[in-house]
Every structure is written in C-alpha cells, then in structure tokens.
Amino acid sequence: MSARRGAAAPEPTARRGGWRDLRRLLFYTVKRLLALFVTVLVGVYLTIVIANMGGQVDDLRRVQIRSEAAEAVRADPAFQDLSPGERNDLIERQVALEVERLRLDEPFLVRSVDYLQQALRLDLGRAEQMHSDRGSRDVYDIIVERLPATLLLFGTANLLVFFVSVFVALFLSRRYGGPLDRSVVALAPSSAAPGWFYGIFLILVFAFVVPLLPAGGMVAVPPPEDGWAYAASVVRHMLLPVAAMFLSQIFISIYSWRTFFLIHSSEDYVEMARAKGLPSRLIERRYILRPTLSPIVTSFLLMLIGLWSGAIILEQVFNWPGLGSLLFRAIGYRDTPVIIGGVVIFAYLLAATVFLLDILYALLDPRVRLEGGPR
C-alpha cells in the first residue's frame, strides 16, 4: 500500500510542470504576436505618411482634380453655351464634389488614422486612378489579378536558385579547393549586378541578335486558346527573366552556403564522427545538415516572402505584368490606396513568417528555449 502511494506521488508534480510549460508557451505566443502587431502597425502607418508625403499629395490631387474638371467641362458640347462665369461655377461645384468624395477637405491626420484602421482590417478600399483588366477599381481585385504572375516568375527563379545553390554548395564543401570550387569563388562577385542588368543583355542576344525567345510580356498576343499552347507560350516568355535572376543570384548564393557548410564541417563533433569511421553521407545528413536546418529553413521562408514584393525594374525590363510593375504604375499615378494595399499585404505576410520561424526554431533547434524555461 505504501509502495503504491509513493509511486503515485510524482503525478501531480508532472501535471503542474505541464501546465507551467503550457502557460509559458501561451505567454510567449501572445508576447510575440503583440510585438509583431506593433511592428506592422508602425510600418503601415509610416507607409501611409510617406505615400501621402505628409499630406502634400493632397495639394497635387486638388490641382489634378481641377484640371480634369476644367477639361471635361470645356470638351462637353452641352456646356459650350455657358458664360465663362457659369462655366467656372460648374467647375468649382464638380471640384468640391470630388474633394468631398476623396475626403480631401478633412485634416490629413484624421484621414491617416482612418486609413490605418482600414488597412489593419484588410479593407484596402478603391483605387483612385487604376483599375484591373476586368475594370474593377477595388484594390484587392487589382492586387490579386497581378499576384499569380509575380508568384509564377519569382517562385520559379528563387526556388531554382535556392535548391541548386544548397546542393551545389554541399557538393563543393566536400571538394574544397578544387577547380569547380575556385571557379565559384571567382564568379561570386558577378552577383553584384542586379537581375535586370543581365536581363538587358539576354534580351539583346536572344531576342534581337539571335531571335529565339520573346523580348517581354507573359504570353503571346493574341493569347493561344488551347491550354497546352498557352502554357508553352508562358514558359517561353519566362525563360529570359528566370535566366536573368538565376545568373544574378546563383554564384553568391553557392559561395555563401558553401562557406556555411565548410564552417560546420570543421566542428569538433564532425571530426569525431569522421574519426569513428562513419560514412560521409551519414556525416553530412546527421552532423552537417541537421544542425544547419534552422538557417536553411529561415532562408527558404524569407525567400518565399520576397516572392510577393516582386522587382520593379526587372518586371519593367521584361514587361512582366506582376506586382512590381503594378507598384511602379501606382507610384507614377500617385495612387495611394494601391501603394498602401501592396505594403499591407507584404507586412502581414512578413509578420506571419517571422512568427512561424519563431515556432519552427523551437521545434528544430533544441538549444532554443522559451523565456523563463529551464536552462
């Protein structure tokens, strides 16, 4: 009887320890969510202020509204018989209606807070100048329409760069100092040139000198009606921009991962595994790749975040209808809702990725502990 009592005694202690760990995890989760929310809040509000130039864009909008109203009144035959005074009164009334519709008669500070509340609720509103290819003025529709093109192009290029660089770097770490390793080290500075720089030369060579591939766009004009023909046309149009991004990133990426793997392969525990006679493949998988899994996952997830932002200059060079070219046009039109909408989507995605990374670190790396936990 006493032996049974003594065996059952640790159960409440273990239960209290489990509840303590759960409370610690919940506290950590809430703390991280609040910190990320504040970061998104500050970032989005700064974007609103910068996109509106602290309210100075309102003056430019009023001038633009007055100019458009005056042109519309002068060009309308129904108003040709009006006197100059009556025509000016009509222009003023139209300007006042448009200013009231855009809330330009309110202080910018008040509108900026309203913009912030709408952005945090993902109520992106309506564009002021731009519209989607289907005619919608909703910012959400405009962004969603351009998003697949950016994900397709940058997803293909970045995933290709990531996996090729990791596997080639692991291969080079086993052949340190060889001819291929020295070649990669010598070519690493070539990544200082951006993708659009390589893109210009690729267009000159493969679209004009040797016309094998299209110079720009996403699909042939008119688009093929057959599904397979349409897909083949998209692939042909993707080859040059994907090659440009691949050339601009691959060598520095291989060099970085190769150096990273070399550092870990010289650790004492790896040397001990080699001294024990373990196979090289097992050493790579268990003693090199497993400890470096956290930075590999971090690099992979942050790379996926970059897919949403696109690249303004590269998409302009190849006339690719993605988010980068959309942002370029939005800046040119001073279409603040579209600019803010793109930043809001990116900010939420970045915050979600950082939060996911915090959780994955605790799962992948046993050295990562929650605050207040045992050391």
Contacts in CASP RR format, 6 or more apart in sequence:
PFRMAT RR
TARGET T0000
AUTHOR 0000-0000-0000
METHOD contacts of the structure
MODEL  1
MSARRGAAAPEPTARRGGWRDLRRLLFYTVKRLLALFVTVLVGVYLTIVI
ANMGGQVDDLRRVQIRSEAAEAVRADPAFQDLSPGERNDLIERQVALEVE
RLRLDEPFLVRSVDYLQQALRLDLGRAEQMHSDRGSRDVYDIIVERLPAT
LLLFGTANLLVFFVSVFVALFLSRRYGGPLDRSVVALAPSSAAPGWFYGI
FLILVFAFVVPLLPAGGMVAVPPPEDGWAYAASVVRHMLLPVAAMFLSQI
FISIYSWRTFFLIHSSEDYVEMARAKGLPSRLIERRYILRPTLSPIVTSF
LLMLIGLWSGAIILEQVFNWPGLGSLLFRAIGYRDTPVIIGGVVIFAYLL
AATVFLLDILYALLDPRVRLEGGPR
24 370 0 8 1.000
24 371 0 8 1.000
24 372 0 8 1.000
24 373 0 8 1.000
25 370 0 8 1.000
28 370 0 8 1.000
28 371 0 8 1.000
32 355 0 8 1.000
32 358 0 8 1.000
33 355 0 8 1.000
36 351 0 8 1.000
36 354 0 8 1.000
36 355 0 8 1.000
37 351 0 8 1.000
39 351 0 8 1.000
40 120 0 8 1.000
40 347 0 8 1.000
40 348 0 8 1.000
40 351 0 8 1.000
41 116 0 8 1.000
41 120 0 8 1.000
43 343 0 8 1.000
43 347 0 8 1.000
44 116 0 8 1.000
44 119 0 8 1.000
44 120 0 8 1.000
44 340 0 8 1.000
44 343 0 8 1.000
44 344 0 8 1.000
44 347 0 8 1.000
45 112 0 8 1.000
45 116 0 8 1.000
47 339 0 8 1.000
47 340 0 8 1.000
47 343 0 8 1.000
47 344 0 8 1.000
48 112 0 8 1.000
48 115 0 8 1.000
48 116 0 8 1.000
48 119 0 8 1.000
48 336 0 8 1.000
48 340 0 8 1.000
49 112 0 8 1.000
51 57 0 8 1.000
51 336 0 8 1.000
51 339 0 8 1.000
51 340 0 8 1.000
52 58 0 8 1.000
52 108 0 8 1.000
52 112 0 8 1.000
52 336 0 8 1.000
54 108 0 8 1.000
55 108 0 8 1.000
57 334 0 8 1.000
57 336 0 8 1.000
58 104 0 8 1.000
58 108 0 8 1.000
60 334 0 8 1.000
61 102 0 8 1.000
61 104 0 8 1.000
61 128 0 8 1.000
61 334 0 8 1.000
62 95 0 8 1.000
62 99 0 8 1.000
62 104 0 8 1.000
65 95 0 8 1.000
65 98 0 8 1.000
65 99 0 8 1.000
65 102 0 8 1.000
66 91 0 8 1.000
66 95 0 8 1.000
69 91 0 8 1.000
69 94 0 8 1.000
69 95 0 8 1.000
69 98 0 8 1.000
70 91 0 8 1.000
72 94 0 8 1.000
73 79 0 8 1.000
73 87 0 8 1.000
73 90 0 8 1.000
73 91 0 8 1.000
73 94 0 8 1.000
74 87 0 8 1.000
79 87 0 8 1.000
79 90 0 8 1.000
82 90 0 8 1.000
99 105 0 8 1.000
102 128 0 8 1.000
103 111 0 8 1.000
115 340 0 8 1.000
118 124 0 8 1.000
118 125 0 8 1.000
119 340 0 8 1.000
119 341 0 8 1.000
119 344 0 8 1.000
120 344 0 8 1.000
122 140 0 8 1.000
122 344 0 8 1.000
122 348 0 8 1.000
124 138 0 8 1.000
124 139 0 8 1.000
124 140 0 8 1.000
124 143 0 8 1.000
124 337 0 8 1.000
124 340 0 8 1.000
124 341 0 8 1.000
124 344 0 8 1.000
125 138 0 8 1.000
125 139 0 8 1.000
125 140 0 8 1.000
125 337 0 8 1.000
126 137 0 8 1.000
126 138 0 8 1.000
126 139 0 8 1.000
126 337 0 8 1.000
127 137 0 8 1.000
127 138 0 8 1.000
127 139 0 8 1.000
127 142 0 8 1.000
127 335 0 8 1.000
127 337 0 8 1.000
127 338 0 8 1.000
128 333 0 8 1.000
128 334 0 8 1.000
128 335 0 8 1.000
128 336 0 8 1.000
128 337 0 8 1.000
129 333 0 8 1.000
129 334 0 8 1.000
129 335 0 8 1.000
130 137 0 8 1.000
130 142 0 8 1.000
130 326 0 8 1.000
130 329 0 8 1.000
130 330 0 8 1.000
130 333 0 8 1.000
130 335 0 8 1.000
130 338 0 8 1.000
131 137 0 8 1.000
131 142 0 8 1.000
132 138 0 8 1.000
132 141 0 8 1.000
132 142 0 8 1.000
132 145 0 8 1.000
133 145 0 8 1.000
134 141 0 8 1.000
134 145 0 8 1.000
136 142 0 8 1.000
139 337 0 8 1.000
139 338 0 8 1.000
139 341 0 8 1.000
142 326 0 8 1.000
142 338 0 8 1.000
143 323 0 8 1.000
143 326 0 8 1.000
143 338 0 8 1.000
143 341 0 8 1.000
143 342 0 8 1.000
143 345 0 8 1.000
146 321 0 8 1.000
146 322 0 8 1.000
146 323 0 8 1.000
146 324 0 8 1.000
146 325 0 8 1.000
146 326 0 8 1.000
147 308 0 8 1.000
147 322 0 8 1.000
147 323 0 8 1.000
149 218 0 8 1.000
149 320 0 8 1.000
149 321 0 8 1.000
149 322 0 8 1.000
150 307 0 8 1.000
150 308 0 8 1.000
150 310 0 8 1.000
150 315 0 8 1.000
150 320 0 8 1.000
150 322 0 8 1.000
150 323 0 8 1.000
150 324 0 8 1.000
151 307 0 8 1.000
151 308 0 8 1.000
152 234 0 8 1.000
152 238 0 8 1.000
153 238 0 8 1.000
153 241 0 8 1.000
153 242 0 8 1.000
153 320 0 8 1.000
153 322 0 8 1.000
154 245 0 8 1.000
154 306 0 8 1.000
154 307 0 8 1.000
154 310 0 8 1.000
154 311 0 8 1.000
155 304 0 8 1.000
155 307 0 8 1.000
156 238 0 8 1.000
156 242 0 8 1.000
157 241 0 8 1.000
157 242 0 8 1.000
157 245 0 8 1.000
157 246 0 8 1.000
158 245 0 8 1.000
158 249 0 8 1.000
158 303 0 8 1.000
158 304 0 8 1.000
158 306 0 8 1.000
158 307 0 8 1.000
159 303 0 8 1.000
160 242 0 8 1.000
160 246 0 8 1.000
161 245 0 8 1.000
161 246 0 8 1.000
161 249 0 8 1.000
161 250 0 8 1.000
161 253 0 8 1.000
162 253 0 8 1.000
162 299 0 8 1.000
162 300 0 8 1.000
162 303 0 8 1.000
164 250 0 8 1.000
164 254 0 8 1.000
165 249 0 8 1.000
165 250 0 8 1.000
165 253 0 8 1.000
165 254 0 8 1.000
165 256 0 8 1.000
165 257 0 8 1.000
166 257 0 8 1.000
166 296 0 8 1.000
168 184 0 8 1.000
168 254 0 8 1.000
168 258 0 8 1.000
169 253 0 8 1.000
169 254 0 8 1.000
169 255 0 8 1.000
169 256 0 8 1.000
169 257 0 8 1.000
169 258 0 8 1.000
169 260 0 8 1.000
169 261 0 8 1.000
170 257 0 8 1.000
170 261 0 8 1.000
170 284 0 8 1.000
170 288 0 8 1.000
170 289 0 8 1.000
172 180 0 8 1.000
172 181 0 8 1.000
172 184 0 8 1.000
172 254 0 8 1.000
172 258 0 8 1.000
173 258 0 8 1.000
173 261 0 8 1.000
173 262 0 8 1.000
173 265 0 8 1.000
173 288 0 8 1.000
174 280 0 8 1.000
174 284 0 8 1.000
175 181 0 8 1.000
176 262 0 8 1.000
181 258 0 8 1.000
184 251 0 8 1.000
184 254 0 8 1.000
184 255 0 8 1.000
184 258 0 8 1.000
185 255 0 8 1.000
187 251 0 8 1.000
188 251 0 8 1.000
188 252 0 8 1.000
188 254 0 8 1.000
188 255 0 8 1.000
190 247 0 8 1.000
190 251 0 8 1.000
191 248 0 8 1.000
191 249 0 8 1.000
191 250 0 8 1.000
191 251 0 8 1.000
191 252 0 8 1.000
191 253 0 8 1.000
193 248 0 8 1.000
194 248 0 8 1.000
194 313 0 8 1.000
194 314 0 8 1.000
195 244 0 8 1.000
195 245 0 8 1.000
195 247 0 8 1.000
195 248 0 8 1.000
195 249 0 8 1.000
195 311 0 8 1.000
195 314 0 8 1.000
196 244 0 8 1.000
196 311 0 8 1.000
196 313 0 8 1.000
196 314 0 8 1.000
196 316 0 8 1.000
196 317 0 8 1.000
197 248 0 8 1.000
198 243 0 8 1.000
198 244 0 8 1.000
198 247 0 8 1.000
198 248 0 8 1.000
199 240 0 8 1.000
199 241 0 8 1.000
199 243 0 8 1.000
199 244 0 8 1.000
199 314 0 8 1.000
199 317 0 8 1.000
199 318 0 8 1.000
200 317 0 8 1.000
202 240 0 8 1.000
202 243 0 8 1.000
202 244 0 8 1.000
203 215 0 8 1.000
203 216 0 8 1.000
203 240 0 8 1.000
203 317 0 8 1.000
203 318 0 8 1.000
206 212 0 8 1.000
206 213 0 8 1.000
206 240 0 8 1.000
207 213 0 8 1.000
207 214 0 8 1.000
207 215 0 8 1.000
207 216 0 8 1.000
207 240 0 8 1.000
208 215 0 8 1.000
213 236 0 8 1.000
213 237 0 8 1.000
213 239 0 8 1.000
213 240 0 8 1.000
214 220 0 8 1.000
214 236 0 8 1.000
214 237 0 8 1.000
214 240 0 8 1.000
215 240 0 8 1.000
215 318 0 8 1.000
216 237 0 8 1.000
216 240 0 8 1.000
216 318 0 8 1.000
216 319 0 8 1.000
216 320 0 8 1.000
217 237 0 8 1.000
217 318 0 8 1.000
217 319 0 8 1.000
217 320 0 8 1.000
217 321 0 8 1.000
218 234 0 8 1.000
218 237 0 8 1.000
218 238 0 8 1.000
218 320 0 8 1.000
218 321 0 8 1.000
219 230 0 8 1.000
219 233 0 8 1.000
219 234 0 8 1.000
219 237 0 8 1.000
220 233 0 8 1.000
220 237 0 8 1.000
223 230 0 8 1.000
223 233 0 8 1.000
224 230 0 8 1.000
224 232 0 8 1.000
224 233 0 8 1.000
240 318 0 8 1.000
241 314 0 8 1.000
241 318 0 8 1.000
241 320 0 8 1.000
244 314 0 8 1.000
244 318 0 8 1.000
245 311 0 8 1.000
245 314 0 8 1.000
260 292 0 8 1.000
260 295 0 8 1.000
261 288 0 8 1.000
261 292 0 8 1.000
264 270 0 8 1.000
264 288 0 8 1.000
264 291 0 8 1.000
264 292 0 8 1.000
265 288 0 8 1.000
267 287 0 8 1.000
269 287 0 8 1.000
270 283 0 8 1.000
270 287 0 8 1.000
270 288 0 8 1.000
273 282 0 8 1.000
273 283 0 8 1.000
273 286 0 8 1.000
273 287 0 8 1.000
274 283 0 8 1.000
289 296 0 8 1.000
293 364 0 8 1.000
293 365 0 8 1.000
294 360 0 8 1.000
294 361 0 8 1.000
294 364 0 8 1.000
294 365 0 8 1.000
294 368 0 8 1.000
297 357 0 8 1.000
297 360 0 8 1.000
297 364 0 8 1.000
298 357 0 8 1.000
301 353 0 8 1.000
301 356 0 8 1.000
301 357 0 8 1.000
302 353 0 8 1.000
304 353 0 8 1.000
305 346 0 8 1.000
305 349 0 8 1.000
305 350 0 8 1.000
305 353 0 8 1.000
308 323 0 8 1.000
308 345 0 8 1.000
308 346 0 8 1.000
308 349 0 8 1.000
309 323 0 8 1.000
309 324 0 8 1.000
309 346 0 8 1.000
310 322 0 8 1.000
310 323 0 8 1.000
310 324 0 8 1.000
311 324 0 8 1.000
312 324 0 8 1.000
312 325 0 8 1.000
312 327 0 8 1.000
312 328 0 8 1.000
314 320 0 8 1.000
315 321 0 8 1.000
315 322 0 8 1.000
315 323 0 8 1.000
315 324 0 8 1.000
315 325 0 8 1.000
315 328 0 8 1.000
316 324 0 8 1.000
316 325 0 8 1.000
316 328 0 8 1.000
319 325 0 8 1.000
323 342 0 8 1.000
326 338 0 8 1.000
327 338 0 8 1.000
327 339 0 8 1.000
327 342 0 8 1.000
329 335 0 8 1.000
330 338 0 8 1.000
330 339 0 8 1.000
331 339 0 8 1.000
361 368 0 8 1.000
362 368 0 8 1.000
362 369 0 8 1.000
362 370 0 8 1.000
369 375 0 8 1.000
END
